[in-house]
Amino acid sequence: MAETPTTETATSTDAAETLALAAASAHARARAYGPLTLRLTEPAPPGFIRLALGDAVTAAPPATGDAARATSGPPTSPVIALPAWPDGATPSILDEYGAAPVPVERSGETRRVLAACLRACWSDLSAEPWPGVPASVADVLACYRALIGRGDDMTRSRAVGALRRLADTGWIIRSGDVVRLGPRCATWPPESHSVLRELVRRLPGPQAAEGPVTLPLDASTPPDRPAPLEAPEAPAASSGEAHSGHGGPAAAPVGARPGGAGRDETVSDLDGLLSPYDERRRAELVAAFMAVDHAAEPVHEARFAALRDPALRRTLAEMLARRGRTLIQRRDTWTSGYDDDVTARMASAPGADTGRRPGLSEGERAVLTLVLVHSVAIPRADGLLSEDTWLSPYPVAVEELRRRTLLPIGELESALRTLRQAGLLTQVKAVSEETPGGYVPGPQFHRLTAAARRRLQEELILAAGPQTPLATAIRARRA
């Protein structure tokens, strides 16, 4: 006689599902809003790297001038958590499969400024790069000027813009005049540290900014020098941009390294799914996981065995589900997006409706709405777009956005820059007078599930025609 499930068994199953959903939601929050903030005694969720910053921002050797001002900023959170990648893989694996990563605005300058930050903040080369020590913005800019051999106002302006991009994406932490390496630098694999050390030894220090430096800005890596392992999802400094005429930084004095800093990895949340497979199939699953989650555009299933094989694809879907993601198919291409249940849980989290949660500002949402209305909604109403997609070949000119918004020009440009960086908008250059340039929805709209596309369509109807019968029907259904 079959045994009837008891109430205790059902309760245990429900508790396990709740814990799994909580862990998946934690991964989704970290992806959407940055590293998780933890209490000192709080463990990190499964699949995370726990980073203890200690007194990294406020503890530094006594100094004067700019260096003294660099230690006056407020401390960062003492403990944070970052998602760990399976089997130590990084998004650089995309190069092996010809899948393009998310583009970085002014990538060359951003890489060089990150190299300057590494040169200024990594004072003890016998230790790991992260967490490093605080440095002043002036020292970072001096390293950058010495690196490229120029010091004009345009150079400074571009370097400041690169610092902003690096701070927005977690590669550095900036507080006023203080710069230190950000949590994403902790994701560099240990095997890349030796190459990074060689890079830093060859980079000129801030004291070299006064002298002339000849440096090819787009030089390729010499064949007799190993190329550094590319930093995941964001620009890494190229060793081909290093200058060999300067030595590296001296070892830091005792006490210069931040006290209390540490790194601990939790139990992997994906090993249980990967362990039944041999080495080859496990590598195929990891490659497909990184591709659908980090490639800028959907990837074709012909390139990845784990997308062609139904059994492997089920395992891949479960791997993504544990990270709060789901597989999204469009014809023969695949990508990933936020799972609808996880999205609903995040939307109902405390503080989700009070503006305390990070995200797009009101002005940025308004600009995004304008682009969606003029590049997607209006062309679809005119019969120019027939597919159920929020991507469009009809760009909205900047002049049109200026006419349709009350935002000042500076705020509009800042919003467009933020939306481009987030992958929500793409700038299209003008080809001719008949095909002017402008802005269209970005690659992030590939990642919308069917339910998310419907919600977005309903929100635009409510915004554009709140008194229409269709809007009334939407509000009645939601009530």
Sequence and secondary structure as in RCSB ss.txt:
>XXXX:A:sequence
MAETPTTETATSTDAAETLALAAASAHARARAYGPLTLRLTEPAPPGFIRLALGDAVTAAPPATGDAARATSGPP
TSPVIALPAWPDGATPSILDEYGAAPVPVERSGETRRVLAACLRACWSDLSAEPWPGVPASVADVLACYRALIGR
GDDMTRSRAVGALRRLADTGWIIRSGDVVRLGPRCATWPPESHSVLRELVRRLPGPQAAEGPVTLPLDASTPPDR
PAPLEAPEAPAASSGEAHSGHGGPAAAPVGARPGGAGRDETVSDLDGLLSPYDERRRAELVAAFMAVDHAAEPVH
EARFAALRDPALRRTLAEMLARRGRTLIQRRDTWTSGYDDDVTARMASAPGADTGRRPGLSEGERAVLTLVLVHS
VAIPRADGLLSEDTWLSPYPVAVEELRRRTLLPIGELESALRTLRQAGLLTQVKAVSEETPGGYVPGPQFHRLTA
AARRRLQEELILAAGPQTPLATAIRARRA
>XXXX:A:secstr
      HHHHHHHHHHHHHHHHHHHHHHHHHHH SEEE TT    TTEEEEE TTTTT      HHHHHTT S  
  SEEEEE  GGG  GGGGGGGT  B   TTHHHHHHHHHHHHHHH   TTS SSS   EEHHHHHHHHHHHHT 
 SHHHHHHHHHHHHHHHHTTSEEEETTEEEE GGGGGS GGGHHHHHHHHHHS  GGGGGS     TT    TTS
      TTS    GGG  TTS       TT S TT EEEE   SSHHHHTTS HHHHHHHHHHHHHHHHBSS EE
GGG HHHHSHHHHHHHHHHHHTTTEEEEEETTEEEEEE HHHHHHHHTSTTTTTT S S  HHHHHHHHHHHIII
IIHHHHTTS  SS S  S  B HHHHHHH  S HHHHHHHHHHHHHTTSEEEE   SSSS  EEEE GGGGG  H
HHHHHHHHHHHHHH TTSHHHHHHHHHH 
